[in-house]
C-alpha cells in the first residue's frame, strides 16, 4: 500500500462529509430544533398572562323606533255605579307611530366593547410539562450522539497525524538498528563480538521493523476511515 502524508485537515474532512453525506446536515438541524424544543417544553411551567379585547355591534331589518303622536280619552269597558247609575270608566290612551332604524344608527346604537386579562397557572400540568422537558432533553442527547461524528473525525485525524509522526521516528530507528546490526554481524563473524550482542542487535532490528509495519497500517487504516466520511470509496 502507498504511504504518503495526508494533506486534508479535520475540518476539510468534515466539510466534505457534510457535502457528501446529507444526513450530517440534517442532524445539525435536528440538534437546533431539539434545543428549541427544550425551551418550549420548559415554558409549560410558566404561568401565562394574556390580554384580550373585542368590539361588536349588530343590525336587524325588523328594528323600529316609536314616537308619540298624541293621546285620546277612551272607554276601558269597565263601569262604576254612582247613585244607582252605571257610569263608564274612561282612560287616556297614547298613540305612537313607528319607523325603521337605518343601518348606520343601528351600528352606532348597538356598539359595545370588552377588554380583559386572563391568567393561566399550570397547577395541574406539572407532570406533563416535566415529562415533555425530559423527552426533549433526550431528543437533544440523541441528536448530539448522532452529530458526534464531527468529534470522531477530529479524533481520528489527530490519531492519524500522531501515527504518521511515530512512523517517521520508527523509520529512523530502523535505520539506526540496521546499521547497528550490520556492524555487530561483521564483528560476530570475525570473532570480535559475542553471540549475545549479535542476537540482541538482530532482535532490536526485527522489533523495530514490526513496529514500523504496525505504524504504517495504523496510519493507512485511519486514512481509510477519514476517506469513508468524505464519501471516497477506493
C-alpha positions, 0 to 999 in steps of 0.5 A: 500500500502507498504511504504518503502524508495526508494533506486534508485537515479535520475540518476539510474532512468534515466539510466534505462529509457534510457535502457528501453525506446529507444526513450530517446536515440534517442532524445539525438541524435536528440538534437546533430544533431539539434545543428549541424544543427544550425551551418550549417544553420548559415554558409549560411551567410558566404561568401565562398572562394574556390580554384580550379585547373585542368590539361588536355591534349588530343590525336587524331589518325588523328594528323600529323606533316609536314616537308619540303622536298624541293621546285620546280619552277612551272607554276601558269597558269597565263601569262604576255605579254612582247613585244607582247609575252605571257610569263608564270608566274612561282612560287616556290612551297614547298613540305612537307611530313607528319607523325603521332604524337605518343601518348606520344608527343601528351600528352606532346604537348597538356598539359595545366593547370588552377588554380583559386579562386572563391568567393561566397557572399550570397547577395541574400540568406539572407532570406533563410539562416535566415529562415533555422537558425530559423527552426533549432533553433526550431528543437533544442527547440523541441528536448530539450522539448522532452529530458526534461524528464531527468529534470522531473525525477530529479524533481520528485525524489527530490519531492519524497525524500522531501515527504518521509522526511515530512512523517517521521516528520508527523509520529512523530507528530502523535505520539506526538498528540496521546499521547497528546490526550490520556492524555487530554481524561483521564483528560476530563473524570475525570473532570480535563480538559475542553471540549475545550482542549479535542476537540482541542487535538482530532482535532490536532490528526485527522489533523495530521493523514490526513496529514500523509495519504496525505504524504504517497500517495504523496510519493507512487504516485511519486514512481509510476511515477519514476517506469513508466520511468524505464519501471516497470509496477506493 
